[in-house]
Amino acid sequence: MIRKWLSLALVLMLAIGSASAAGYDLCLQAEKSDILSEGALRGLSQWLDKARLTLWTEENPQAAVYYGDTLLLAADEQLLTDGKTAVAGEQKTCDIGSLPAKMTEQMRSLAALAAKYEKSAQATAELGNIVKAKKQLSYALTADQWAEIWPKVAEVLGEWVSDLKIESKGTLRRYFASDGSEIGGYFYAEKVRIAENDVRQVRLEYGYDAEKGLYLAFRCPNARETRNIRITMTVKISDRDGKKTRSISADVRRWQDGDQDVILLEGSVKEQKGAVTGKTTLDYTRKRDGKSLKQSLTASHDLKKTADGLTGEVSFDWKYGGRRALSGKVTAGRSERTKISMPAAGGDESSLQRGLTQRLLRTLQNISDEDRLELIYYLNRSAYLTGEEKEIYITYDPEFTVTEEHP
């Protein structure tokens, strides 16, 4: 969980990043909450006054959380560390900018495996209102023909596909612009077995133009559509009269035998004369056992882009179950800290998390006693956050101390 949040921070900064080699300090200010009590909100604000998230976005990006001058936790794309112990893990970040090139490279490699089935057609295809293909190369293979080349397919896409099995005709297409450049791809199969008792229809299509944007669509329902994953994403780019506009729209949905997860993302960033402004909204709805819970995060930013990078602030409003969980702002500025020298990997993540918990509790000692206890109590009462409980009762015990038995 910790790695995911730090990786998300890296992804967000890379998405708006700059060519500057400087680091950024992000300072969060908590202003309003309909969930936290006045004491808990006051305690959170006191803690955040000394907390900083520092990001370095150049080659080998890093994210680090500091409390004052004390390092609490740091991460890069491969390691998670407290400055002494490092835990290795798989790379979790995804650079959207490199996604089209990677997909096109894989598509070419797959086409090379199916080269003897190649057919050419002068047929147009509209790819998400981003680009229009003028020519196609298609590769239609039977289930047996796919099985014949499947070991090589796994070498191209990764071992995760080795257990999949195409049980119907499967068609691969490569899309080309009028100038012959490759701008997209497509795959469709009526039956793909992904598990012993789970057969899906699989459809993938994408298109890309460096000056216009990116389109991606994916779905894989079963025959009764009781299980499905559907992804649609569009990134649009515009550069007119000195104004650069970048917008993103994404719709990610998962169905699993009555349960459902829906993620909706809408965002736009405008850059003109060094001013970077825009608004982003992220909604997440989860349905379990007939009950739904919705979260939403809205961010509006007002930043300045200089030779040293981005400065300014982003205001945010996080709603949980229809109530404001927290609103405030994040201030961005150049950091004077140097990058962290990552130690060699060793140890396990659970011990790292236990150590982090102890360090966090020590930093909370700087908050007044009643505010600290209220903050800890609220943050640990998920039933209250989800609305199952309407009130929280605080019992203040001045004799209570943090020990190994009561961490």
FINULUM-891188 format. One record per residue (C-alpha): residue in three letters; y, x, z. Coordinates in steps of 0.25 Angstrom, whole numbers, plus 5000, padded with zeros to 4 digits. Layout:
! FINULUM-891188
ALAYXZ/...
END
This chain:
! FINULUM-891188
MET500050005000/ILE501050115004/ARG500750194991/LYS500950064983/TRP502350044989/LEU502750184987/SER502250184972/LEU503050054970/ALA504250134974/LEU503950244964/VAL503750144953/LEU505050064956/MET505850194956/LEU505150244943/ALA505450114936/ILE506950134938/GLY506950284940/SER507750394935/ALA507650534929/SER508250584942/ALA507450684950/ALA508050634963/GLY507450544973/TYR507850404978/ASP508050354992/LEU507850204993/CYS508350135006/LEU507949995009/GLN508849905017/ALA508249775023/GLU509249665023/LYS508649525025/SER507249465028/ASP506749315030/ILE505449375036/LEU505849485045/SER506549455058/GLU507949515061/GLY507349625070/ALA506249655059/LEU507249665048/ARG508249745057/GLY507049845060/LEU506649855045/SER508149885042/GLN508249995053/TRP506950055047/LEU507450055033/ASP508750125037/LYS507950255038/ALA506850225027/ARG506950285013/LEU506050275001/THR506350394993/LEU505850404978/TRP505750514968/THR505550464954/GLU505450584946/GLU504150654942/ASN503150634952/PRO503850514959/GLN503750504974/ALA504150394985/ALA504350425000/VAL504750345012/TYR505650405022/TYR506050365036/GLY507250445039/ASP506850585035/THR505350555038/LEU504350535026/LEU503550415029/LEU502750415016/ALA502850465001/ALA502050444988/ASP502050494974/GLU501150434963/GLN499850504969/LEU500150524984/LEU500550454997/THR501050545008/ASP501750555022/GLY502150695019/LYS500850755025/THR499650675020/ALA499550625006/VAL498650525000/ALA498250524986/GLY498050404978/GLU498050344964/GLN499350334956/LYS499950194959/THR501250194951/CYS501450144937/ASP502550194928/ILE502850074919/GLY503550164909/SER502250244906/LEU501350114905/PRO501550094890/ALA501250234886/LYS500050234895/MET499450104889/THR499750144875/GLU499050274877/GLN497850204883/MET497850104872/ARG497750214861/SER496650274869/LEU495850144869/ALA496150124854/ALA495650264851/LEU494250224858/ALA494250094849/ALA494850164836/LYS493650114827/TYR494049964830/GLU495549984827/LYS496149884818/SER497649884813/ALA498549764811/GLN500049734808/ALA500149634818/THR501349604827/ALA501249584842/GLU502349544852/LEU502249624865/GLY502949554876/ASN504249544869/ILE504449694870/VAL503849744858/LYS503149694845/ALA501949764839/LYS501949774823/LYS500549834822/GLN499249834830/LEU497949914831/SER496849834837/TYR495449864843/ALA494449754844/LEU493149794851/THR491949714856/ALA491449724870/ASP490349824865/GLN491349904858/TRP492249914871/ALA491049944879/GLU490750064870/ILE492150134872/TRP492350084886/PRO492050214893/LYS493150274885/VAL494050164888/ALA493850194903/GLU494350334900/VAL495650284894/LEU495950174904/GLY495350224917/GLU494050204924/TRP494550074929/VAL494050004916/SER492650064916/ASP492149944923/LEU492749844914/LYS491949784902/ILE492549714890/GLU491549604886/SER492249544874/LYS493049594862/GLY494249674867/THR495449704858/LEU496449824859/ARG497749824852/ARG498849924850/TYR500249884846/PHE501249964837/ALA502649944834/SER503149954819/ASP503450104820/GLY501950124824/SER502250154839/GLU501250094849/ILE501849994857/GLY500749914864/GLY499349874866/TYR498349754869/PHE496949734874/TYR496149604875/ALA494749564879/GLU494249434882/LYS493149484892/VAL493349604901/ARG492349624913/ILE493149684924/ALA492149654935/GLU490649594936/ASN491149454937/ASP492549464931/VAL492849454916/ARG494249454911/GLN495049434898/VAL495949554897/ARG497249564889/LEU498249674889/GLU499549694880/TYR500749784881/GLY501949834873/TYR502949934875/ASP504249984869/ALA505050094875/GLU506350024872/LYS505949884875/GLY504949884886/LEU503549854890/TYR502549734889/LEU501249724896/ALA500249604898/PHE498949594904/ARG497949494909/CYS496449484912/PRO496049344916/ASN494549294918/ALA494049184910/ARG494449074921/GLU495749144924/THR495449144938/ARG495649294938/ASN496749364930/ILE497849474930/ARG499049454921/ILE500149554919/THR501349544911/MET502449644911/THR503749664902/VAL504749774903/LYS505949764894/ILE506949874891/SER508349854885/ASP509449954883/ARG510749904877/ASP512149944878/GLY511950034889/LYS511149934897/LYS509749964900/THR508849844905/ARG507449854910/SER506649734914/ILE505249704919/SER504449574920/ALA503049574925/ASP502049464929/VAL500749514936/ARG499749404940/ARG498349414946/TRP497349294948/GLN496149314956/ASP495349184959/GLY496549104964/ASP497349214970/GLN498549264962/ASP499549374962/VAL500849364954/ILE501849484952/LEU503149454945/LEU504149554942/GLU505549544935/GLY506549654934/SER507749704926/VAL508549834927/LYS509849854920/GLU510549994919/GLN511950004913/LYS512950114916/GLY512150174927/ALA511950034935/VAL510549994936/THR510349844941/GLY509349734940/LYS508349644948/THR506849644950/THR506049534955/LEU504549554960/ASP503749434964/TYR502349434969/THR501549304972/ARG500149314979/LYS499249194980/ARG498049194989/ASP497149074993/GLY498148974987/LYS499349034995/SER500449114988/LEU501449214993/LYS502649264985/GLN503449394987/SER504649434978/LEU505549554978/THR506849554971/ALA507649674969/SER509049694963/HIS509549834960/ASP510949894958/LEU510750044955/LYS511550154949/LYS510850254940/THR511350394940/ALA510950534936/ASP510350544950/GLY509550414949/LEU509750274954/THR510550234966/GLY510950094972/GLU510249984978/VAL509149874976/SER509249744983/PHE507949674986/ASP507349544991/TRP505849524995/LYS505349384997/TYR503949365004/GLY503349225003/GLY504749165000/ARG505549235011/ARG506349355011/ALA505549465016/LEU506649575014/SER507849595006/GLY508849715006/LYS509149834997/VAL508649964993/THR509650074991/ALA509250194981/GLY509950324981/ARG509550474978/SER508750544988/GLU508950684993/ARG507450694997/THR506550784990/LYS505150744985/ILE504050754994/SER502950864993/MET501750784992/PRO500550835000/ALA499150844995/ALA498350724996/GLY497450705008/GLY497250595018/ASP497050445017/GLU498050335015/SER497650255028/SER498050375037/LEU499350395029/GLN499650245031/ARG499350255046/GLY500250375047/LEU501350295039/THR501250185049/GLN501450275061/ARG502650335055/LEU503250205051/LEU503050155065/ARG503750275070/THR504950255061/LEU505050105066/GLN505350165080/ASN506750185075/ILE506950025075/SER507249955087/ASP506049905095/GLU506149755092/ASP506549765078/ARG505449865075/LEU504349775081/GLU504849655074/LEU504849735061/ILE503349785063/TYR502949645067/TYR503549575054/LEU503049685045/ASN501549665050/ARG501549505050/SER501149475036/ALA500849335041/TYR502349315043/LEU502749375030/THR501849285022/GLY502449165030/GLU501149125038/GLU501949145050/LYS503349105052/GLU503849185064/ILE503549315071/TYR503549335086/ILE503949475091/THR503449525104/TYR504249655108/ASP503449755116/PRO504249875120/GLU503049945125/PHE502349945112/THR502150075105/VAL501550135093/THR500150195096/GLU498950235088/GLU498250105093/HIS499550025090/PRO500150085077/
END
